[in-house]
Amino acid sequence: MVEQPGNLVFNHFISVVKTDDYKTILAYIPVKSTFQLYNPLRVEYDCQWFNPVTNEYSDAKPLDNSGVLELTSPEDSDMLLILTQR
């Protein structure tokens, strides 16, 4: 994470986990927000959102700015971002 919104508002904390080889990254976003993730290895990812309320997947389209991925969650409620290496 470039900036952690949970540092200002505790229930806006975005949790991010990754595999050691950066092939898979998961991020839990509790509220609608725009956020940035570092991508220092410039890995190309297929990205999708998972909505736990509706149990549906949708495409995510990150902006790639020189090693930083910028995304905006599509819903006002909980979302899970899934990035898998191409």
Contacts in CASP RR format, 6 or more apart in sequence:
PFRMAT RR
TARGET T0000
AUTHOR 0000-0000-0000
METHOD contacts of the structure
MODEL  1
MVEQPGNLVFNHFISVVKTDDYKTILAYIPVKSTFQLYNPLRVEYDCQWF
NPVTNEYSDAKPLDNSGVLELTSPEDSDMLLILTQR
1 14 0 8 1.000
1 16 0 8 1.000
1 35 0 8 1.000
1 36 0 8 1.000
1 37 0 8 1.000
1 38 0 8 1.000
2 35 0 8 1.000
2 36 0 8 1.000
2 37 0 8 1.000
2 38 0 8 1.000
2 68 0 8 1.000
3 35 0 8 1.000
3 36 0 8 1.000
4 13 0 8 1.000
4 14 0 8 1.000
5 12 0 8 1.000
5 13 0 8 1.000
5 14 0 8 1.000
5 33 0 8 1.000
5 35 0 8 1.000
6 12 0 8 1.000
6 13 0 8 1.000
6 14 0 8 1.000
11 30 0 8 1.000
11 31 0 8 1.000
12 30 0 8 1.000
12 31 0 8 1.000
12 33 0 8 1.000
13 30 0 8 1.000
14 27 0 8 1.000
14 28 0 8 1.000
14 29 0 8 1.000
14 30 0 8 1.000
14 33 0 8 1.000
14 35 0 8 1.000
15 27 0 8 1.000
15 28 0 8 1.000
16 25 0 8 1.000
16 26 0 8 1.000
16 27 0 8 1.000
16 28 0 8 1.000
16 37 0 8 1.000
17 25 0 8 1.000
17 26 0 8 1.000
17 27 0 8 1.000
18 24 0 8 1.000
18 25 0 8 1.000
18 26 0 8 1.000
19 25 0 8 1.000
22 41 0 8 1.000
22 43 0 8 1.000
22 85 0 8 1.000
23 43 0 8 1.000
23 84 0 8 1.000
23 85 0 8 1.000
24 82 0 8 1.000
24 83 0 8 1.000
24 84 0 8 1.000
24 85 0 8 1.000
25 37 0 8 1.000
25 45 0 8 1.000
25 81 0 8 1.000
25 82 0 8 1.000
25 83 0 8 1.000
26 80 0 8 1.000
26 81 0 8 1.000
26 82 0 8 1.000
26 83 0 8 1.000
27 35 0 8 1.000
27 37 0 8 1.000
27 80 0 8 1.000
27 81 0 8 1.000
27 83 0 8 1.000
28 78 0 8 1.000
28 79 0 8 1.000
28 80 0 8 1.000
28 81 0 8 1.000
29 35 0 8 1.000
29 73 0 8 1.000
29 78 0 8 1.000
29 79 0 8 1.000
29 80 0 8 1.000
29 81 0 8 1.000
30 78 0 8 1.000
31 73 0 8 1.000
31 76 0 8 1.000
31 77 0 8 1.000
32 72 0 8 1.000
32 73 0 8 1.000
32 74 0 8 1.000
32 75 0 8 1.000
32 76 0 8 1.000
32 77 0 8 1.000
33 72 0 8 1.000
33 73 0 8 1.000
34 70 0 8 1.000
34 71 0 8 1.000
34 72 0 8 1.000
34 73 0 8 1.000
35 70 0 8 1.000
35 71 0 8 1.000
35 72 0 8 1.000
36 68 0 8 1.000
36 69 0 8 1.000
36 70 0 8 1.000
36 71 0 8 1.000
37 62 0 8 1.000
37 68 0 8 1.000
37 69 0 8 1.000
37 71 0 8 1.000
38 67 0 8 1.000
38 68 0 8 1.000
38 69 0 8 1.000
39 45 0 8 1.000
39 64 0 8 1.000
39 67 0 8 1.000
39 68 0 8 1.000
39 69 0 8 1.000
40 67 0 8 1.000
42 67 0 8 1.000
43 85 0 8 1.000
44 85 0 8 1.000
44 86 0 8 1.000
45 62 0 8 1.000
45 69 0 8 1.000
45 83 0 8 1.000
45 84 0 8 1.000
45 85 0 8 1.000
45 86 0 8 1.000
46 83 0 8 1.000
46 84 0 8 1.000
46 85 0 8 1.000
46 86 0 8 1.000
47 59 0 8 1.000
47 60 0 8 1.000
47 61 0 8 1.000
47 62 0 8 1.000
47 71 0 8 1.000
47 81 0 8 1.000
47 82 0 8 1.000
47 83 0 8 1.000
48 57 0 8 1.000
48 58 0 8 1.000
48 59 0 8 1.000
48 60 0 8 1.000
48 81 0 8 1.000
48 82 0 8 1.000
49 57 0 8 1.000
49 58 0 8 1.000
49 59 0 8 1.000
49 60 0 8 1.000
49 73 0 8 1.000
49 74 0 8 1.000
49 75 0 8 1.000
49 79 0 8 1.000
49 80 0 8 1.000
49 81 0 8 1.000
49 82 0 8 1.000
50 56 0 8 1.000
50 57 0 8 1.000
50 79 0 8 1.000
50 80 0 8 1.000
50 81 0 8 1.000
50 82 0 8 1.000
51 57 0 8 1.000
51 58 0 8 1.000
51 75 0 8 1.000
51 77 0 8 1.000
51 78 0 8 1.000
51 79 0 8 1.000
51 80 0 8 1.000
52 78 0 8 1.000
52 79 0 8 1.000
52 80 0 8 1.000
53 75 0 8 1.000
53 77 0 8 1.000
53 78 0 8 1.000
58 74 0 8 1.000
60 71 0 8 1.000
60 74 0 8 1.000
60 81 0 8 1.000
62 69 0 8 1.000
62 70 0 8 1.000
62 71 0 8 1.000
63 69 0 8 1.000
63 70 0 8 1.000
63 71 0 8 1.000
69 83 0 8 1.000
71 81 0 8 1.000
73 79 0 8 1.000
73 81 0 8 1.000
END
